[in-house]
Amino acid sequence: MSDSKLPPALTSPRTRALALCGALVAALFGVAAFVPLPYTLTWPGVTADTLGSYQDKPVLTITGAPVRTTEGQLRMVTISATNAGEKTTFWRSLRAWFDQDEAIRPTETVYPAGNPAKAEEENARQMAESQDSATAAALSYLHLSPDQVKVKVDLGDIGGPSAGQMLALGIVDKLAGDGKGGDLTGGLKIAGTGTIDDQGVVGAVGGVPLKTQAAARDGATVFLLPKDECADAKVNTPEGLRLVPVGTLGEAVSALEALHSGGAVPGC
């Protein structure tokens, strides 16, 4: 059909300009949809029972003091991420935005300077510090001497500082339980996250909504978390998972004891 047979409104310079602009925008949008973005895709990672084994090796090996046989679980949780060199497109990021089991984070927060080797080195350093702090906090809480009691932690290639709280609780449970002859867990599957320092202060870690998904997936019914992360934890909380915020190792121990004794338990 020639332009002479089209309505004037469809052949005006303004209409043609708008059509051309629309085509250019559509083309640019189509290209942008496949352009790599500086984001990394993350999702719920593995969990490990600090009272048990990980990759066929005991997570906690304690010498210098009697060790209890325990029931229940104290699971530390992780987040998995795409490789440092793997790019995330607009469409993949958009899909993650609407999926409660996925999240996108700026790549530099996952892989410093875009260097996976540096990131692994930093994660290993943080894990080593976390293990030392968890041991110091637990032994101090139990009034035991670190010169006498030695703790070895083996979590394979898991890195980062976020296992601190659960490692400390695992040490307390193996050495003292609830202090009354029972397990600190009360036989439950407990999961949690949070850094810990030598004085037993529990700190924020980030990524809690994904970690609650990992905890529920692996059977946990209770999730211990830093007090400051309650708001984040309530985003898409899995059904049947009880959120218990704590600020110190002592508060975490008291909350677990209250869970199976019928006492008051903090909540988000």
C-alpha positions as CSV (number, residue, x, y, z in Angstrom):
1,M,0.0,0.0,0.0
2,S,1.4,3.4,-1.0
3,D,1.6,6.4,1.4
4,S,-1.0,8.1,-0.6
5,K,-3.6,5.5,0.4
6,L,-2.7,5.7,4.2
7,P,-4.5,8.1,6.6
8,P,-2.6,11.4,6.9
9,A,-2.0,10.7,10.6
10,L,0.1,7.6,9.7
11,T,2.2,9.4,7.1
12,S,3.0,12.6,9.0
13,P,6.7,13.4,9.8
14,R,5.9,13.2,13.5
15,T,4.4,9.7,13.3
16,R,7.4,8.5,11.2
17,A,9.8,10.0,13.8
18,L,8.0,8.3,16.6
19,A,8.1,5.0,14.8
20,L,11.8,5.3,14.1
21,C,12.5,6.1,17.8
22,G,10.4,3.2,18.9
23,A,12.3,0.8,16.7
24,L,15.6,2.2,18.0
25,V,14.5,1.8,21.6
26,A,13.3,-1.7,21.0
27,A,16.6,-2.6,19.4
28,L,18.6,-1.0,22.2
29,F,16.5,-2.8,24.8
30,G,17.0,-6.1,23.0
31,V,20.8,-5.7,22.9
32,A,20.8,-4.5,26.6
33,A,18.9,-7.6,27.6
34,F,22.0,-9.7,26.7
35,V,24.8,-7.4,27.8
36,P,26.6,-8.7,30.9
37,L,25.9,-6.8,34.1
38,P,28.2,-6.2,37.1
39,Y,26.1,-8.5,39.3
40,T,26.5,-12.0,40.7
41,L,23.6,-14.4,41.1
42,T,23.3,-16.0,44.6
43,W,21.1,-18.8,46.0
44,P,20.8,-21.0,49.1
45,G,24.0,-23.0,49.7
46,V,25.0,-26.0,51.6
47,T,24.4,-26.4,55.4
48,A,26.6,-28.4,57.8
49,D,25.9,-29.7,61.3
50,T,28.6,-28.4,63.6
51,L,27.8,-31.4,65.9
52,G,28.3,-33.9,63.2
53,S,30.4,-34.3,60.0
54,Y,30.9,-32.5,56.8
55,Q,32.3,-34.3,53.7
56,D,32.9,-37.4,55.9
57,K,35.0,-35.5,58.5
58,P,34.0,-34.3,61.9
59,V,33.4,-30.6,62.0
60,L,34.6,-30.2,65.6
61,T,37.4,-32.3,67.1
62,I,37.9,-31.4,70.8
63,T,40.7,-32.6,73.0
64,G,41.7,-31.8,76.6
65,A,38.2,-32.2,78.1
66,P,35.5,-34.9,78.1
67,V,33.2,-34.7,75.0
68,R,29.5,-35.5,75.2
69,T,27.5,-37.6,72.8
70,T,24.8,-35.3,71.4
71,E,21.5,-35.5,69.7
72,G,19.8,-32.9,67.5
73,Q,21.7,-30.6,65.1
74,L,23.3,-27.2,65.0
75,R,23.6,-26.3,61.3
76,M,25.6,-23.5,59.9
77,V,24.3,-22.2,56.5
78,T,25.9,-20.8,53.4
79,I,25.1,-19.0,50.2
80,S,26.2,-20.2,46.8
81,A,27.1,-17.8,43.9
82,T,27.9,-17.9,40.2
83,N,31.6,-18.0,39.4
84,A,33.6,-14.8,39.4
85,G,34.0,-14.7,35.6
86,E,30.4,-15.7,34.9
87,K,28.3,-12.7,33.7
88,T,24.7,-12.1,34.6
89,T,22.3,-10.7,31.9
90,F,19.4,-8.3,32.4
91,W,16.9,-11.1,31.8
92,R,18.6,-13.5,34.2
93,S,18.8,-10.7,36.9
94,L,15.1,-9.9,36.3
95,R,14.1,-13.5,36.9
96,A,16.2,-13.7,40.1
97,W,14.4,-10.6,41.3
98,F,11.1,-12.4,41.3
99,D,12.4,-15.7,42.7
100,Q,12.6,-16.0,46.5
101,D,15.3,-18.7,46.1
102,E,17.7,-16.4,44.3
103,A,19.1,-12.9,44.7
104,I,21.5,-10.6,42.8
105,R,24.4,-8.8,44.4
106,P,27.0,-6.4,43.1
107,T,29.9,-8.6,41.9
108,E,32.5,-6.5,43.9
109,T,30.8,-7.5,47.2
110,V,31.2,-11.2,46.3
111,Y,34.5,-11.1,44.5
112,P,36.7,-8.2,45.6
113,A,38.3,-6.4,42.6
114,G,36.8,-9.1,40.4
115,N,39.6,-11.5,41.5
116,P,38.3,-15.0,42.5
117,A,41.7,-15.9,43.9
118,K,41.7,-12.9,46.2
119,A,38.1,-13.6,47.2
120,E,39.0,-17.2,48.1
121,E,42.0,-16.0,50.1
122,E,39.9,-13.5,52.0
123,N,37.1,-16.1,52.7
124,A,39.7,-18.5,54.0
125,R,41.2,-15.8,56.3
126,Q,37.8,-14.9,57.6
127,M,36.9,-18.5,58.3
128,A,40.1,-19.1,60.2
129,E,39.5,-16.0,62.3
130,S,35.9,-17.1,62.9
131,Q,37.0,-20.5,64.1
132,D,39.5,-18.9,66.5
133,S,36.9,-16.5,67.8
134,A,34.2,-19.2,68.2
135,T,36.6,-21.3,70.2
136,A,37.7,-18.4,72.4
137,A,34.0,-17.3,73.0
138,A,32.8,-20.9,73.8
139,L,35.7,-21.7,76.2
140,S,35.3,-18.3,77.9
141,Y,31.6,-18.9,78.3
142,L,32.3,-22.3,79.9
143,H,35.2,-20.9,82.0
144,L,37.7,-23.4,80.4
145,S,41.3,-22.7,79.6
146,P,42.3,-22.5,76.0
147,D,45.7,-23.8,77.1
148,Q,44.1,-27.0,78.1
149,V,41.2,-27.5,75.7
150,K,42.0,-27.6,72.0
151,V,39.4,-27.3,69.2
152,K,40.0,-28.2,65.6
153,V,37.4,-27.2,63.0
154,D,37.0,-28.8,59.6
155,L,34.5,-27.4,57.2
156,G,36.3,-28.3,54.0
157,D,36.4,-25.4,51.5
158,I,33.6,-23.4,53.2
159,G,34.8,-19.9,53.8
160,G,33.7,-16.6,55.4
161,P,32.9,-15.5,59.0
162,S,29.2,-16.4,59.2
163,A,29.5,-19.8,60.8
164,G,30.9,-18.3,64.0
165,Q,27.8,-18.5,66.2
166,M,27.0,-22.0,65.2
167,L,30.5,-23.2,65.8
168,A,30.6,-21.7,69.2
169,L,27.2,-23.3,70.1
170,G,28.5,-26.6,68.8
171,I,31.5,-26.4,71.2
172,V,29.3,-25.5,74.1
173,D,26.9,-28.4,73.4
174,K,29.7,-31.0,73.0
175,L,31.4,-29.9,76.2
176,A,28.5,-29.0,78.5
177,G,25.1,-29.4,76.8
178,D,22.4,-27.5,78.6
179,G,24.3,-27.8,81.9
180,K,21.7,-30.2,83.3
181,G,22.7,-33.4,81.5
182,G,20.7,-32.7,78.4
183,D,21.4,-31.5,74.9
184,L,21.5,-27.8,74.1
185,T,19.4,-28.5,71.0
186,G,16.7,-30.4,72.9
187,G,17.0,-32.9,70.1
188,L,15.8,-30.3,67.5
189,K,17.3,-29.4,64.2
190,I,18.6,-25.9,64.8
191,A,20.2,-23.7,62.1
192,G,21.6,-20.3,62.2
193,T,24.1,-17.6,61.1
194,G,26.1,-14.8,62.6
195,T,29.7,-13.8,63.2
196,I,31.1,-14.0,66.7
197,D,34.0,-12.3,68.4
198,D,36.2,-13.4,71.3
199,Q,33.8,-11.9,73.8
200,G,30.8,-13.8,72.3
201,V,29.1,-10.9,70.6
202,V,27.0,-12.1,67.6
203,G,27.3,-9.9,64.5
204,A,25.4,-9.4,61.3
205,V,26.4,-11.3,58.1
206,G,23.9,-10.5,55.3
207,G,22.0,-12.8,52.9
208,V,19.7,-14.0,55.7
209,P,16.6,-14.6,53.4
210,L,18.6,-17.1,51.3
211,K,20.0,-18.7,54.4
212,T,16.6,-19.3,55.9
213,Q,15.6,-21.1,52.7
214,A,18.7,-23.3,53.0
215,A,17.9,-24.0,56.6
216,A,14.3,-25.0,56.0
217,R,15.3,-27.1,53.0
218,D,17.6,-29.2,55.2
219,G,15.0,-29.8,57.9
220,A,15.6,-27.0,60.5
221,T,12.7,-25.7,62.5
222,V,14.5,-23.0,64.4
223,F,16.8,-20.3,62.9
224,L,19.1,-18.3,65.2
225,L,20.2,-14.9,63.7
226,P,21.7,-11.6,64.7
227,K,19.2,-9.2,66.3
228,D,19.9,-6.5,63.7
229,E,18.8,-8.8,60.8
230,C,15.2,-9.6,61.9
231,A,13.7,-7.4,59.2
232,D,15.7,-9.1,56.5
233,A,14.9,-12.6,57.9
234,K,11.1,-11.9,57.7
235,V,11.3,-11.6,53.9
236,N,9.9,-14.8,52.5
237,T,10.4,-16.7,55.8
238,P,9.8,-20.4,55.1
239,E,6.7,-21.8,56.6
240,G,7.4,-23.7,59.9
241,L,10.8,-22.0,60.5
242,R,10.9,-20.1,63.8
243,L,13.2,-17.0,63.9
244,V,15.1,-16.4,67.1
245,P,17.2,-13.2,67.3
246,V,20.2,-13.1,69.7
247,G,23.0,-10.6,70.4
248,T,25.5,-12.8,72.3
249,L,26.5,-16.4,72.7
250,G,24.9,-16.3,76.2
251,E,21.6,-15.2,74.8
252,A,21.8,-17.9,72.1
253,V,22.3,-20.6,74.8
254,S,19.5,-19.2,76.9
255,A,17.1,-19.1,73.9
256,L,17.9,-22.8,73.1
257,E,17.4,-23.8,76.7
258,A,14.1,-22.0,76.7
259,L,12.9,-23.7,73.6
260,H,12.8,-27.1,75.2
261,S,12.0,-26.0,78.8
262,G,8.9,-23.9,77.9
263,G,10.5,-20.6,78.8
264,A,10.3,-17.2,77.0
265,V,12.0,-17.3,73.6
266,P,12.7,-14.1,71.7
267,G,11.2,-13.7,68.2
268,C,11.4,-11.4,65.2
